[in-house]
Every structure is written in C-alpha cells, then in structure tokens.
Amino acid sequence: MTNELYADGIGEITVTGTIVRIDLMSLSATERDASNNPKPVFRQRIIMPVDAFANAVDLMQKALGGLVEAGAVRRIGDIQQLPAADGQQSSASTNVSPNFN
C-alpha cells in the first residue's frame, strides 16, 4: 500500500543554498483561532534540490493551465473581470484559491 498525505496548502517555502523546504499544512480538527476558524498546523515537509523544485513548479503551472482551460478553477484576475449575479463587480469567489493570483 502506498502512503498518502493530504494537505490543505503550503505554509512556508524556505530556500537555503541549493535546498528547498516546503512545509505542508492542514486545518486542525481541534485547534481554533480567535474567530473560531480551524488553525493551520504543520503536517510534513518536502525537501528537494532547487532544480527539482523548479521542475515541480513548471509541472504545477502546466497542470494549473489545464485546470483553468477545463473551467475547473479560475484565476483571481479573471474573476475580478466577471460581473456578479446582481450586476455588481465581484472581487472574489469562494471557489477560488488565493494561491492562483
């Protein structure tokens, strides 16, 4: 069986010399912030050389392009240009990740 890890996002990316560290985070089931929202907590770290990171970013950009083309996600800049249902300009959507600026 293959181990899998779910992450809600990336908490931090640190570059030290030729090594990149990517901290994966997920929302806590038990810890809450002052607004009663789940707190992001560290789950695991990916460590790779810079050239592997650059290749990974290129691959992710291509995957994102395919998702945008298929209509699965929209970039925030594209959302801001779409009229809202009531005729007002919309600046955000609940289905848009802030990672896709």
DSSP file (Angstrom, degrees, kcal/mol; ACC not computed):
  #  RESIDUE AA STRUCTURE BP1 BP2  ACC     N-H-->O    O-->H-N    N-H-->O    O-->H-N    TCO  KAPPA ALPHA  PHI   PSI    X-CA   Y-CA   Z-CA
    1    1 A M              0   0    0      0, 0.0     2,-0.4     0, 0.0     0, 0.0   0.000 360.0 360.0 360.0 142.0    0.0    0.0    0.0
    2    2 A T        -     0   0    0      1,-0.0     2,-0.3     0, 0.0     0, 0.0  -0.749 360.0-124.6 -92.3 134.9    1.2    3.5   -0.8
    3    3 A N        -     0   0    0     -2,-0.4     2,-0.3     2,-0.0    -1,-0.0  -0.599  29.2-167.1 -75.4 137.5    1.2    6.1    1.9
    4    4 A E        -     0   0    0     -2,-0.3     2,-0.4     2,-0.0     0, 0.0  -0.928   8.3-158.8-124.4 151.3   -0.7    9.3    1.1
    5    5 A L        -     0   0    0     -2,-0.3     2,-0.4     2,-0.0    39,-0.0  -0.996   6.7-150.6-131.7 127.7   -0.7   12.7    2.8
    6    6 A Y        -     0   0    0     -2,-0.4     2,-0.4    18,-0.0     3,-0.0  -0.808  17.0-177.7 -94.7 138.1   -3.5   15.2    2.5
    7    7 A A        -     0   0    0     -2,-0.4    19,-0.2     1,-0.1     3,-0.1  -0.999  27.6-152.9-134.4 139.1   -2.5   18.9    2.8
    8    8 A D  S    S-     0   0    0     17,-1.8     2,-0.3    -2,-0.4    18,-0.2   0.649  75.1 -52.9 -79.7 -15.8   -4.8   22.0    2.7
    9    9 A G  E     -A   25   0A   0     16,-1.6    16,-2.8    -3,-0.0     2,-0.5  -0.992  66.9 -59.3 169.6-171.2   -1.9   24.0    1.5
   10   10 A I  E     -A   24   0A   0     -2,-0.3    14,-0.2    14,-0.2     3,-0.1  -0.894  31.4-171.4-104.1 127.0    1.7   25.2    1.8
   11   11 A G  E     -     0   0A   0     12,-3.0     2,-0.3    -2,-0.5    -1,-0.2   0.883  68.3 -11.4 -83.2 -41.7    2.6   27.0    5.0
   12   12 A E  E     -A   23   0A   0     11,-0.9    11,-3.0     2,-0.0     2,-0.4  -0.988  49.3-150.6-159.9 147.5    6.0   28.1    4.1
   13   13 A I  E     -A   22   0A   0     -2,-0.3     2,-0.4     9,-0.2     9,-0.2  -0.995  19.9-171.7-122.7 124.9    8.8   27.6    1.5
   14   14 A T  E     -A   21   0A   0      7,-2.7     7,-3.1    -2,-0.4     2,-0.5  -0.963   8.5-160.3-120.5 130.6   12.4   28.1    2.6
   15   15 A V  E     +A   20   0A   0     -2,-0.4     2,-0.5     5,-0.2     5,-0.2  -0.951  12.1 175.3-111.0 123.6   15.4   28.2    0.3
   16   16 A T  E >   -A   19   0A   0      3,-2.8     3,-2.0    -2,-0.5     2,-0.4  -0.934  64.1 -55.3-127.7 106.0   18.8   27.5    1.9
   17   17 A G  T 3  S-     0   0    0     -2,-0.5     0, 0.0     1,-0.3     0, 0.0  -0.482 122.3 -16.8  63.1-118.9   21.6   27.4   -0.6
   18   18 A T  T 3  S+     0   0    0     -2,-0.4    32,-2.0    -3,-0.1     2,-0.4   0.200 120.6  91.0-103.7  14.9   20.7   24.7   -3.1
   19   19 A I  E <   -AB  16  49A   0     -3,-2.0    -3,-2.8    30,-0.2     2,-0.4  -0.923  56.1-160.1-116.1 136.3   17.9   23.1   -0.9
   20   20 A V  E     -AB  15  48A   0     28,-3.3    28,-2.4    -2,-0.4     2,-0.5  -0.948   3.8-162.6-114.0 132.8   14.2   24.0   -0.9
   21   21 A R  E     -AB  14  47A   0     -7,-3.1    -7,-2.7    -2,-0.4     2,-0.6  -0.970   2.2-166.7-116.6 126.2   12.0   23.1    2.0
   22   22 A I  E     -AB  13  46A   0     24,-3.1    24,-2.7    -2,-0.5     2,-0.6  -0.952   8.8-152.5-115.7 115.0    8.2   23.1    1.6
   23   23 A D  E     -AB  12  45A   0    -11,-3.0   -12,-3.0    -2,-0.6   -11,-0.9  -0.785  10.1-152.7 -90.8 118.4    6.1   22.9    4.7
   24   24 A L  E     -AB  10  44A   0     20,-3.3    19,-2.9    -2,-0.6    20,-1.1  -0.703  15.7-172.5 -89.3 141.3    2.7   21.3    4.1
   25   25 A M  E     -AB   9  42A   0    -16,-2.8   -17,-1.8    -2,-0.3   -16,-1.6  -0.914  11.1-170.6-130.8 157.9   -0.1   22.3    6.4
   26   26 A S  E     - B   0  41A   0     15,-2.1    15,-2.8    -2,-0.3     2,-0.3  -0.957  37.3 -91.6-140.9 162.9   -3.7   21.3    7.1
   27   27 A L  E     - B   0  40A   0     -2,-0.3     2,-0.1    13,-0.2    12,-0.1  -0.589  45.8-116.5 -79.4 131.7   -6.5   22.7    9.1
   28   28 A S  E     -     0   0A   0     11,-3.1    -1,-0.1    -2,-0.3    11,-0.1  -0.358   9.4-150.2 -68.8 141.5   -6.7   21.4   12.6
   29   29 A A  E    S+     0   0A   0      9,-0.1    -1,-0.1     1,-0.1    -2,-0.0   0.674  97.5  24.1 -80.3 -18.8   -9.7   19.4   13.7
   30   30 A T  E    S+     0   0A   0      9,-0.1     2,-0.3     1,-0.0    -1,-0.1   0.713 103.3  80.6-119.7 -31.3   -9.3   20.6   17.3
   31   31 A E  E     -     0   0A   0      8,-0.2     8,-2.1     5,-0.0     2,-0.3  -0.660  55.5-173.6 -88.9 136.1   -7.4   23.9   17.4
   32   32 A R  E     - B   0  38A   0     -2,-0.3     2,-0.1     6,-0.2    -3,-0.0  -0.912  16.1-133.8-125.8 151.9   -9.3   27.2   16.7
   33   33 A D    >   -     0   0    0      4,-2.5     3,-2.0    -2,-0.3     6,-0.1  -0.248  47.3 -81.3 -90.5-173.3   -8.2   30.8   16.2
   34   34 A A  T 3  S+     0   0    0      1,-0.3    -1,-0.0     2,-0.1    -2,-0.0   0.771 132.6  52.0 -62.6 -26.7   -9.9   33.9   17.8
   35   35 A S  T 3  S-     0   0    0      2,-0.1    -1,-0.3     3,-0.0     0, 0.0   0.282 119.6-110.4 -92.1  10.8  -12.6   33.8   15.1
   36   36 A N  S <  S+     0   0    0     -3,-2.0    -2,-0.1     1,-0.3     3,-0.0   0.701  73.7 138.9  67.1  22.6  -13.3   30.2   15.8
   37   37 A N        -     0   0    0      1,-0.1    -4,-2.5     0, 0.0    -1,-0.3  -0.708  65.3 -92.7 -91.4 148.5  -11.8   29.1   12.4
   38   38 A P  E     -B   32   0A   0      0, 0.0    -6,-0.2     0, 0.0    -9,-0.1  -0.357  43.4-123.3 -59.8 137.7   -9.6   26.0   12.3
   39   39 A K  E     -     0   0A   0     -8,-2.1   -11,-3.1   -11,-0.1     2,-0.3  -0.611  19.8-117.4 -82.1 140.2   -5.9   26.8   12.8
   40   40 A P  E     -B   27   0A   0      0, 0.0     2,-0.4     0, 0.0   -13,-0.2  -0.634  37.2-169.3 -73.7 134.8   -3.5   25.7   10.1
   41   41 A V  E     -B   26   0A   0    -15,-2.8   -15,-2.1    -2,-0.3     2,-0.1  -0.962  27.0-102.5-128.6 145.8   -1.0   23.3   11.6
   42   42 A F  E     +B   25   0A   0     -2,-0.4   -17,-0.2   -17,-0.2     3,-0.1  -0.390  40.4 167.3 -63.1 135.8    2.3   21.8   10.2
   43   43 A R  E     -     0   0A   0    -19,-2.9     2,-0.3     1,-0.4   -18,-0.2   0.718  56.6 -19.7-117.4 -47.6    1.9   18.3    8.9
   44   44 A Q  E     -B   24   0A   0    -20,-1.1   -20,-3.3     2,-0.0    -1,-0.4  -0.987  53.1-127.1-162.3 161.0    5.0   17.4    6.9
   45   45 A R  E     -B   23   0A   0     -2,-0.3     2,-0.5   -22,-0.2   -22,-0.2  -0.953   8.8-153.7-121.2 135.7    8.0   18.8    5.0
   46   46 A I  E     -B   22   0A   0    -24,-2.7   -24,-3.1    -2,-0.4     2,-0.5  -0.923  15.0-167.9-102.0 130.3    9.1   18.2    1.4
   47   47 A I  E     +B   21   0A   0     -2,-0.5   -26,-0.2   -26,-0.2    -2,-0.0  -0.982  18.9 150.1-122.6 127.8   12.9   18.7    0.9
   48   48 A M  E     -B   20   0A   0    -28,-2.4   -28,-3.3    -2,-0.5     2,-0.0  -0.983  46.9 -91.9-151.3 159.1   14.4   18.9   -2.6
   49   49 A P  E  >  -B   19   0A   0      0, 0.0     4,-2.1     0, 0.0     3,-0.4  -0.358  44.1-108.9 -70.3 158.0   17.2   20.4   -4.6
   50   50 A V  H  > S+     0   0    0    -32,-2.0     4,-2.8     1,-0.2     5,-0.2   0.862 117.4  54.3 -58.2 -39.0   16.4   23.7   -6.3
   51   51 A D  H  > S+     0   0    0    -33,-0.2     4,-2.1     1,-0.2    -1,-0.2   0.889 109.1  48.1 -65.7 -36.8   16.5   22.2   -9.8
   52   52 A A  H  > S+     0   0    0     -3,-0.4     4,-2.2     2,-0.2    -1,-0.2   0.886 111.6  51.1 -67.2 -38.3   13.9   19.6   -8.8
   53   53 A F  H  X S+     0   0    0     -4,-2.1     4,-2.6     2,-0.2    -2,-0.2   0.926 108.9  50.6 -62.7 -45.1   11.8   22.4   -7.2
   54   54 A A  H  X S+     0   0    0     -4,-2.8     4,-2.1     1,-0.2    -2,-0.2   0.906 111.5  48.1 -60.4 -42.1   12.0   24.5  -10.4
   55   55 A N  H  X S+     0   0    0     -4,-2.1     4,-2.2     2,-0.2    -1,-0.2   0.887 110.9  51.5 -64.3 -38.8   10.8   21.4  -12.4
   56   56 A A  H  X S+     0   0    0     -4,-2.2     4,-2.6     2,-0.2    -2,-0.2   0.901 108.8  50.3 -64.8 -41.4    8.0   20.8  -10.0
   57   57 A V  H  X S+     0   0    0     -4,-2.6     4,-2.4     2,-0.2    -2,-0.2   0.920 110.3  50.3 -63.0 -43.3    6.8   24.5  -10.3
   58   58 A D  H  X S+     0   0    0     -4,-2.1     4,-1.9     1,-0.2    -2,-0.2   0.921 111.6  47.9 -59.9 -45.0    6.9   24.1  -14.1
   59   59 A L  H  X S+     0   0    0     -4,-2.2     4,-2.2     1,-0.2    -2,-0.2   0.902 111.8  49.7 -63.4 -41.9    4.8   21.0  -13.9
   60   60 A M  H  X S+     0   0    0     -4,-2.6     4,-2.7     2,-0.2    -2,-0.2   0.873 108.3  53.4 -66.1 -36.9    2.3   22.6  -11.5
   61   61 A Q  H  X S+     0   0    0     -4,-2.4     4,-2.3     2,-0.2    -1,-0.2   0.897 109.8  48.2 -64.4 -39.0    1.9   25.6  -13.8
   62   62 A K  H  X S+     0   0    0     -4,-1.9     4,-1.9     2,-0.2    -2,-0.2   0.910 112.0  49.1 -66.0 -41.7    1.1   23.3  -16.7
   63   63 A A  H  X S+     0   0    0     -4,-2.2     4,-2.1     2,-0.2    -2,-0.2   0.914 111.2  49.8 -63.4 -42.5   -1.4   21.4  -14.5
   64   64 A L  H  X S+     0   0    0     -4,-2.7     4,-2.8     1,-0.2     5,-0.2   0.910 107.4  54.6 -62.3 -42.4   -3.0   24.7  -13.4
   65   65 A G  H  X S+     0   0    0     -4,-2.3     4,-2.6     1,-0.2    -1,-0.2   0.904 108.7  48.8 -57.5 -41.5   -3.2   25.8  -17.1
   66   66 A G  H  X S+     0   0    0     -4,-1.9     4,-2.1     2,-0.2    -1,-0.2   0.887 111.0  49.7 -65.2 -39.4   -5.1   22.7  -17.9
   67   67 A L  H  X>S+     0   0    0     -4,-2.1     5,-2.0     2,-0.2     6,-1.0   0.895 112.5  47.4 -66.5 -39.9   -7.5   23.2  -14.9
   68   68 A V  H ><5S+     0   0    0     -4,-2.8     3,-1.0     2,-0.2    -2,-0.2   0.934 112.2  50.0 -64.8 -46.3   -8.1   26.8  -16.0
   69   69 A E  H 3<5S+     0   0    0     -4,-2.6    -2,-0.2     1,-0.3    -1,-0.2   0.873 110.9  49.3 -59.6 -38.4   -8.7   25.7  -19.6
   70   70 A A  H 3<5S-     0   0    0     -4,-2.1    -1,-0.3    -5,-0.2    -2,-0.2   0.583 114.1-118.7 -77.9 -10.1  -11.1   23.0  -18.4
   71   71 A G  T <<5S+     0   0    0     -3,-1.0    -3,-0.2    -4,-0.6    -2,-0.1   0.578  79.5 123.7  83.7   9.6  -13.0   25.5  -16.3
   72   72 A A  S   <S+     0   0    0     -5,-2.0     2,-0.3    -6,-0.2    -4,-0.2   0.842  80.9  12.2 -72.8 -32.9  -12.3   23.7  -13.0
   73   73 A V        -     0   0    0     -6,-1.0     2,-0.4    -9,-0.2    -2,-0.3  -0.952  68.4-148.2-138.0 158.5  -10.6   26.8  -11.5
   74   74 A R        -     0   0    0     -2,-0.3    23,-0.2    21,-0.3     2,-0.1  -0.980  22.7-117.4-127.8 143.3  -10.4   30.4  -12.3
   75   75 A R    >>  -     0   0    0     -2,-0.4     4,-2.0     1,-0.1     3,-0.5  -0.486  27.2-119.1 -74.1 148.5   -7.6   32.8  -11.7
   76   76 A I  H 3> S+     0   0    0     24,-1.4     4,-2.3     1,-0.2     5,-0.2   0.888 114.2  56.4 -57.8 -41.7   -8.5   35.7   -9.4
   77   77 A G  H 3> S+     0   0    0     23,-0.3     4,-0.6     1,-0.2    -1,-0.2   0.868 108.4  47.8 -58.1 -37.5   -7.7   38.3  -12.1
   78   78 A D  H X> S+     0   0    0     -3,-0.5     3,-0.6     1,-0.2     4,-0.5   0.876 109.9  52.7 -70.1 -38.5  -10.2   36.6  -14.4
   79   79 A I  H >< S+     0   0    0     -4,-2.0     3,-1.4     1,-0.2    11,-0.3   0.897 102.5  58.4 -63.2 -42.1  -12.9   36.5  -11.6
   80   80 A Q  H 3< S+     0   0    0     -4,-2.3    -1,-0.2     1,-0.3    -2,-0.2   0.746 104.6  51.9 -63.2 -22.9  -12.5   40.2  -11.0
   81   81 A Q  H << S+     0   0    0     -3,-0.6    -1,-0.3    -4,-0.6    -2,-0.2   0.601  91.6  91.4 -89.5 -11.8  -13.4   40.9  -14.6
   82   82 A L  S << S-     0   0    0     -3,-1.4     8,-1.1    -4,-0.5     2,-0.2  -0.655  81.2-119.0 -84.4 136.9  -16.6   38.8  -14.4
   83   83 A P  B     -C   89   0B   0      0, 0.0     6,-0.2     0, 0.0     5,-0.1  -0.501  29.0-119.9 -72.2 143.4  -19.9   40.6  -13.5
   84   84 A A    >   -     0   0    0      4,-3.1     3,-1.8    -2,-0.2     5,-0.0  -0.271  30.8 -99.2 -74.6 168.6  -21.6   39.3  -10.3
   85   85 A A  T 3  S+     0   0    0      1,-0.3    -1,-0.1     2,-0.1     4,-0.1   0.818 123.8  49.2 -60.9 -32.8  -25.1   37.9  -10.5
   86   86 A D  T 3  S-     0   0    0      2,-0.1    -1,-0.3     1,-0.0     3,-0.1   0.301 124.0-100.1 -92.4  11.1  -26.6   41.2   -9.2
   87   87 A G  S <  S+     0   0    0     -3,-1.8     2,-0.2     1,-0.3    -2,-0.1   0.326  86.6 122.1  91.3  -9.1  -24.7   43.3  -11.8
   88   88 A Q  S    S-     0   0    0     -5,-0.1    -4,-3.1     1,-0.1    -1,-0.3  -0.515  73.0 -98.4 -83.7 155.8  -22.0   44.4   -9.3
   89   89 A Q  B     -C   83   0B   0     -6,-0.2     2,-0.4    -2,-0.2    -9,-0.1  -0.570  36.1-143.6 -71.8 133.7  -18.4   43.7   -9.8
   90   90 A S        -     0   0    0     -8,-1.1    -8,-0.2   -11,-0.3     3,-0.1  -0.852  19.2-177.5-100.2 133.8  -17.2   40.7   -7.9
   91   91 A S        +     0   0    0     -2,-0.4     2,-0.3     1,-0.2   -11,-0.2   0.504  67.8  16.4-107.2  -6.3  -13.7   40.7   -6.5
   92   92 A A        -     0   0    0    -13,-0.2     2,-0.3   -12,-0.1    -1,-0.2  -0.986  56.8-154.3-158.4 163.5  -13.6   37.2   -5.0
   93   93 A S    >   -     0   0    0     -2,-0.3     3,-1.4     3,-0.2   -14,-0.0  -0.991  26.0-129.4-141.6 147.0  -15.2   33.8   -5.1
   94   94 A T  T 3  S+     0   0    0     -2,-0.3    -1,-0.1     1,-0.3     0, 0.0   0.697 109.5  57.6 -70.5 -15.9  -15.5   31.1   -2.6
   95   95 A N  T 3  S+     0   0    0      2,-0.1     2,-0.5    -3,-0.0   -21,-0.3   0.244  89.5  91.0 -95.8  13.2  -14.3   28.6   -5.2
   96   96 A V    <   -     0   0    0     -3,-1.4    -3,-0.2   -23,-0.1   -21,-0.1  -0.932  69.6-138.3-114.5 128.3  -11.1   30.4   -6.0
   97   97 A S    >   -     0   0    0     -2,-0.5     3,-1.7   -23,-0.2   -21,-0.2  -0.635  11.9-137.0 -80.7 137.4   -7.8   29.7   -4.2
   98   98 A P  T 3  S+     0   0    0      0, 0.0     3,-0.5     0, 0.0    -1,-0.1   0.633 100.8  74.3 -67.0 -10.9   -5.7   32.7   -3.2
   99   99 A N  T 3  S+     0   0    0      1,-0.2     2,-0.3     2,-0.1   -24,-0.0   0.645  84.1  67.4 -73.6 -14.0   -2.7   30.7   -4.4
  100  100 A F    <         0   0    0     -3,-1.7   -24,-1.4     1,-0.2   -23,-0.3  -0.299 360.0 360.0-104.8  49.2   -3.8   31.3   -8.0
  101  101 A N              0   0    0     -3,-0.5    -1,-0.2    -2,-0.3    -2,-0.1   0.468 360.0 360.0 -72.4 360.0   -3.2   35.1   -8.2
